Amino acid sequence: MAAAMVLAMHGAAQQAETSTPAQTKRVIVVSLEDRKLALMEDGHVKRIYTVAVGKPSTPSPVGTFKIERRVKNPTYQHDGKTIQPGPGNPVGTRWMGLSIKGYGIHGTNEPKSIGRAASHGCIRMAKADLEEMYEMVAVGDTVELVGTHNEETSQIFGNGEKPMVTAKAETTPAVTATSAAVRTEAVTLAGVAVSGTW
């Protein structure tokens, strides 16, 4: 009987090891007013990052969206100039395109803009933060862009002081093209394009 229990327990342990783990529910909450981004997993805060958001003349959109694409080391194009991946690339080393055309979460070549209202509507992150978060999120994850401090953002981010507003310019791309097998992203808005292969 003891041998049968040991075999049954061993079999159950093997089955548990080979079964698929439950899907983690990830939500990215961005408080535009706080200029903070929280990566939430199963309702718990995993990370909080300081971000740049849209400036008053080109505000970030408010609403619930999805990550539709992820691009490592995107190529940036504007006014006939192409900027290859590297330190001068205005969208940095990662692009996470959202389900609202023209907007994404990306890096920057202007790290002093982080914590300010400085973009054309996209969410900018510091390089180390962006690269860390990029590895923790997936296509299909929910992104909530919250315009006004509310109960949810108070619980996540607290009731800190509002960050300083600045009006530094940035060009924000819009997502426009993909292909089937090897997908190349080319995003364009107001003459700006970002592309990459993923």
C-alpha positions as MATLAB code, in Angstrom:
seq = 'MAAAMVLAMHGAAQQAETSTPAQTKRVIVVSLEDRKLALMEDGHVKRIYTVAVGKPSTPSPVGTFKIERRVKNPTYQHDGKTIQPGPGNPVGTRWMGLSIKGYGIHGTNEPKSIGRAASHGCIRMAKADLEEMYEMVAVGDTVELVGTHNEETSQIFGNGEKPMVTAKAETTPAVTATSAAVRTEAVTLAGVAVSGTW';
ca = [
       0.000    0.000    0.000;
       2.834    2.439    0.879;
       4.509    1.657   -2.465;
       1.241    2.416   -4.282;
       0.975    5.791   -2.470;
       4.597    6.650   -3.325;
       3.975    5.809   -7.001;
       0.729    7.791   -7.005;
       2.468   10.798   -5.418;
       5.387   10.491   -7.863;
       2.931   10.340  -10.786;
       1.065   13.403   -9.493;
       4.360   15.306   -9.136;
       5.328   14.428  -12.728;
       1.914   15.550  -13.981;
       2.200   18.853  -12.106;
       5.640   19.505  -13.630;
       4.408   18.939  -17.184;
       1.116   20.827  -16.901;
       0.983   24.403  -18.215;
       1.113   27.117  -15.535;
      -1.886   29.425  -15.192;
      -1.736   32.528  -17.407;
      -0.571   35.630  -15.531;
      -2.892   38.608  -15.975;
      -0.681   41.614  -16.725;
      -1.922   45.192  -16.829;
       0.209   48.269  -17.382;
      -1.320   51.284  -15.625;
       0.007   54.707  -16.611;
      -1.012   57.704  -14.515;
      -0.543   60.617  -16.891;
      -0.969   63.094  -14.044;
       1.630   61.336  -11.846;
       3.912   60.523  -14.793;
       4.270   57.001  -13.474;
       3.795   53.552  -14.994;
       2.982   50.467  -12.930;
       3.382   46.920  -14.184;
       0.680   44.895  -12.430;
       0.507   41.105  -12.316;
      -2.625   39.392  -11.030;
      -3.687   42.637   -9.325;
      -0.356   43.233   -7.552;
       2.233   45.899   -8.346;
       5.355   44.268   -9.764;
       7.260   47.438  -10.782;
       6.732   51.211  -10.856;
       8.623   53.435  -13.290;
       8.794   57.198  -13.850;
       7.850   58.073  -17.442;
       7.424   61.015  -19.787;
       3.929   61.610  -21.159;
       2.362   63.827  -23.814;
       2.833   67.559  -23.463;
      -0.270   69.797  -23.179;
      -0.350   70.579  -26.924;
      -0.055   66.848  -27.848;
      -1.480   64.928  -24.881;
      -1.346   61.195  -24.376;
      -4.655   59.454  -25.108;
      -6.803   58.253  -22.215;
      -8.366   54.791  -22.242;
      -7.732   51.059  -22.220;
      -5.597   49.607  -24.997;
      -3.509   46.507  -25.771;
       0.125   45.998  -26.699;
      -0.093   45.007  -30.390;
       3.579   44.697  -31.275;
       7.025   44.652  -29.708;
      10.161   45.701  -31.602;
      13.755   45.484  -30.365;
      16.168   48.069  -31.728;
      13.736   49.878  -34.060;
      14.874   52.024  -36.988;
      13.533   55.605  -36.949;
      12.776   57.610  -40.103;
      11.780   61.277  -40.397;
      12.005   63.897  -43.178;
      13.957   61.527  -45.418;
      16.518   60.760  -42.708;
      16.918   57.267  -41.306;
      18.305   56.741  -37.826;
      19.515   53.218  -37.214;
      19.306   51.607  -33.773;
      21.733   53.238  -31.372;
      22.142   56.096  -28.896;
      20.784   58.762  -31.284;
      17.514   56.916  -31.986;
      14.585   59.052  -30.707;
      12.514   55.973  -29.732;
      15.395   54.259  -27.976;
      16.027   50.532  -27.967;
      12.461   49.184  -27.691;
       9.016   49.956  -29.147;
       5.766   48.562  -27.751;
       3.040   49.686  -30.134;
      -0.441   50.129  -28.702;
      -3.826   49.315  -30.205;
      -4.474   53.032  -30.673;
      -2.838   54.068  -33.926;
       0.222   56.241  -33.539;
       0.984   55.576  -29.874;
       3.387   53.340  -28.023;
       5.662   52.873  -25.065;
       9.282   53.432  -26.043;
      12.677   54.740  -25.024;
      14.199   58.109  -25.762;
      17.415   59.822  -26.731;
      16.435   62.623  -24.327;
      16.683   61.008  -20.886;
      16.080   64.353  -19.122;
      12.515   64.287  -20.468;
      11.591   61.399  -18.157;
       9.182   62.573  -15.459;
       7.861   65.412  -17.616;
       5.018   66.124  -20.024;
       7.327   66.225  -23.047;
       6.219   63.838  -25.827;
       3.769   63.991  -28.709;
       1.583   61.536  -26.774;
       3.654   58.373  -26.465;
       4.926   57.063  -23.149;
       8.720   57.430  -22.868;
      10.814   55.380  -20.482;
      14.435   55.457  -19.333;
      16.551   52.880  -21.164;
      17.175   50.471  -18.257;
      13.518   50.609  -17.182;
      12.282   50.116  -20.743;
      14.509   47.119  -21.405;
      13.553   45.527  -18.082;
       9.816   45.977  -18.646;
      10.020   44.877  -22.300;
      11.149   41.427  -21.134;
       8.207   41.169  -18.703;
       5.331   42.054  -21.055;
       3.771   40.441  -24.106;
       1.597   41.240  -27.087;
      -1.994   41.275  -25.842;
      -1.235   42.744  -22.404;
      -3.627   45.510  -21.337;
      -2.446   49.121  -21.074;
      -4.585   51.618  -19.135;
      -3.737   55.278  -19.710;
      -5.415   57.213  -16.872;
      -5.698   60.982  -17.305;
      -6.796   62.173  -13.881;
      -5.604   60.936  -10.508;
      -8.303   58.626   -9.108;
      -8.786   55.977   -6.428;
      -6.945   53.317   -8.452;
      -3.929   55.517   -9.175;
      -3.892   56.719   -5.537;
      -3.694   53.108   -4.356;
      -0.934   52.287   -6.839;
       1.152   55.463   -6.850;
       0.141   57.287   -3.657;
      -0.734   60.975   -3.453;
       2.641   62.545   -4.279;
       3.247   65.989   -5.712;
       2.471   66.588   -9.353;
       5.587   66.623  -11.563;
       6.707   69.750  -13.407;
       5.262   70.362  -16.902;
       7.572   71.054  -19.829;
       6.965   71.547  -23.538;
       9.895   69.759  -25.141;
       9.128   68.473  -28.661;
       9.152   64.872  -29.838;
       7.744   63.218  -32.924;
       5.377   60.323  -32.290;
       5.043   57.603  -34.927;
       1.862   55.810  -35.974;
       1.689   52.120  -36.779;
       0.853   51.455  -40.422;
       2.325   48.288  -41.960;
       3.227   44.668  -41.226;
       3.899   41.553  -43.301;
       3.048   37.911  -42.598;
       6.088   35.653  -41.987;
       8.821   38.049  -40.898;
       6.920   41.041  -39.668;
       8.501   44.419  -40.229;
       6.927   47.342  -38.492;
       6.873   50.693  -40.217;
       5.112   53.393  -38.303;
       4.361   56.811  -39.717;
       2.630   59.973  -38.514;
       3.381   63.502  -39.675;
       6.255   62.237  -41.811;
       7.942   60.131  -39.110;
       8.514   56.402  -39.452;
       9.814   53.749  -37.076;
      10.550   50.251  -38.284;
      12.004   47.028  -37.030;
      11.736   43.277  -37.381;
      10.265   41.011  -34.727;
];
